[in-house]
Amino acid sequence: MNDYYTILGVSRTATQDEIKKAYRELAFKYHPDKNPGNPAAEERFKKVSEAYSVLGDSEKKSRYDMGGFSAQSAGSGGYEGYNPFEGASWTYYGPFGGSGDWQQPEYQQYTKKQAFEMLLRSVVTLLAGTFLLRYSFFFGIFGLLICISLIGRGFLNTVRAIKVLLRSW
């Protein structure tokens, strides 16, 4: 990943005004209309624009500074979500963002131990939902909905854990 601070020529402690000023100067200098037929200037303009799209937005900038920012989520419509396994981040692209069609989440690389732990937790969730289903009548319709939710989540996470486990080999 490119260092957006270096691209804009500002320090990591730069204010939003300094970032904006640096972007405007570089965008003006490398704009394709000012440099017709110069592919290097056009590429530099794209990098400057990408850097400003992250550093110019305080939320994206804070994620970038913490190292949790993916360049794909900057402009592709994806979002960072919560992974129930180890609290790791994963990017999901659904029908309303990203590529415009359903895609499987892209998982980080896991060790075999982490993959087995994920599988164990998801199987336990599935079994807990199945076990509690017997006693759901004590809580009425809400108990039934909770149990069905646990069973569904346990099943889906078991499938995901198996996929991660197979990818780790």
C-alpha positions in Angstrom: 0.0 0.0 0.0 1.2 3.5 -0.8 1.9 5.9 2.1 -0.7 8.6 1.5 1.2 11.1 3.7 4.3 10.7 1.5 2.2 11.1 -1.7 0.7 14.4 -0.5 4.0 15.5 1.0 2.6 16.2 4.5 3.6 15.0 7.9 1.5 12.5 9.9 0.6 15.3 12.3 -0.7 17.5 9.5 -4.1 19.3 10.0 -7.0 18.9 7.7 -6.3 22.4 6.3 -2.7 21.4 5.5 -3.8 18.2 3.9 -6.3 20.1 1.8 -3.8 22.7 0.8 -1.2 20.1 -0.3 -3.9 18.2 -2.2 -5.0 21.3 -4.1 -1.5 22.2 -5.1 -0.6 18.7 -6.3 -4.0 18.2 -8.0 -3.5 21.5 -9.9 0.1 20.6 -10.8 -0.7 17.1 -12.1 -4.2 17.5 -13.5 -4.7 15.8 -16.8 -6.0 19.0 -18.4 -2.7 20.8 -17.5 -0.6 17.8 -18.7 -2.3 16.5 -21.8 -0.7 13.3 -23.1 1.4 12.7 -20.1 0.5 9.4 -18.6 3.0 9.8 -15.6 1.2 13.0 -14.6 -2.2 11.3 -14.9 -1.0 8.4 -12.7 0.3 10.8 -10.2 -3.0 12.7 -10.2 -4.8 9.5 -9.5 -2.6 8.7 -6.6 -2.9 12.2 -5.1 -6.7 12.0 -5.5 -6.8 8.6 -3.8 -4.6 9.8 -0.9 -6.8 12.8 -0.4 -10.0 10.7 -0.5 -8.6 8.9 2.6 -6.8 11.6 4.5 -9.4 14.3 3.7 -12.1 12.2 5.5 -11.5 12.1 9.3 -13.0 8.7 9.7 -11.0 7.1 6.9 -7.9 8.9 8.1 -8.2 7.5 11.6 -8.7 4.0 10.3 -5.7 4.5 8.0 -3.6 5.7 10.9 -4.5 2.7 12.9 -3.6 0.3 10.0 -7.2 -1.0 9.6 -7.9 0.7 6.3 -8.1 -1.3 3.1 -7.7 0.6 -0.2 -10.5 -1.5 -1.7 -13.0 -0.1 0.8 -12.0 3.5 0.0 -13.6 3.8 -3.4 -15.3 0.5 -4.2 -18.4 0.7 -2.0 -17.3 -2.1 0.3 -17.3 -1.7 4.1 -15.3 -3.2 6.9 -17.4 -5.5 9.0 -17.0 -7.6 12.1 -15.8 -11.2 11.8 -17.2 -13.3 14.6 -13.9 -15.3 14.4 -11.2 -13.6 16.5 -12.6 -10.2 15.9 -10.7 -9.9 12.7 -11.8 -7.5 10.0 -13.2 -8.7 6.7 -14.5 -7.0 3.7 -17.9 -7.9 2.2 -19.1 -6.8 -1.2 -22.8 -7.3 -1.6 -25.3 -6.4 -4.3 -25.4 -2.7 -3.4 -21.7 -2.1 -3.3 -18.4 -3.3 -4.6 -18.6 -5.3 -7.8 -22.3 -5.2 -7.9 -22.8 -9.0 -7.3 -22.6 -11.4 -4.4 -19.1 -12.4 -3.5 -17.6 -14.5 -0.7 -15.9 -12.5 2.0 -12.1 -12.4 1.6 -10.6 -13.8 4.8 -7.2 -13.0 6.2 -4.7 -15.8 6.4 -5.2 -17.9 9.5 -3.1 -20.5 11.2 -4.4 -24.0 11.5 -4.9 -23.5 15.2 -7.0 -20.4 14.6 -9.1 -22.2 12.0 -9.8 -25.1 14.4 -10.8 -22.7 17.1 -13.2 -21.0 14.7 -14.7 -24.3 13.8 -15.0 -25.3 17.4 -16.8 -22.1 18.4 -19.2 -22.3 15.5 -20.1 -25.9 16.2 -20.7 -25.1 19.9 -23.0 -22.2 18.8 -24.9 -24.6 16.6 -25.2 -27.2 19.4 -26.3 -24.6 21.9 -29.0 -23.4 19.6 -30.2 -27.0 19.1 -30.1 -27.7 22.8 -32.0 -24.5 23.8 -34.6 -25.2 21.2 -36.1 -27.8 23.5 -36.6 -25.2 26.2 -37.6 -22.3 23.9 -41.3 -22.7 24.8 -40.5 -21.1 28.2 -39.8 -17.8 26.4 -42.5 -18.0 23.8 -41.9 -16.8 20.2 -38.8 -14.8 21.2 -37.2 -18.0 22.6 -37.9 -19.8 19.3 -36.5 -16.9 17.3 -33.3 -16.8 19.4 -32.8 -20.5 19.0 -33.4 -20.4 15.2 -31.0 -17.5 15.0 -28.3 -19.4 17.0 -28.8 -22.5 14.8 -28.6 -20.5 11.6 -25.5 -18.5 12.7 -23.8 -21.7 14.0 -24.4 -23.4 10.7 -23.2 -20.5 8.5 -20.2 -19.9 10.7 -19.4 -23.6 10.6 -19.4 -23.5 6.8 -17.2 -20.4 6.9 -14.8 -22.0 9.3 -14.5 -25.1 7.2 -13.7 -22.9 4.2 -11.1 -21.0 6.2 -9.6 -24.3 7.4 -9.4 -25.7 3.9 -7.7 -22.5 2.7 -5.1 -22.7 5.5 -3.8 -25.9 4.2 
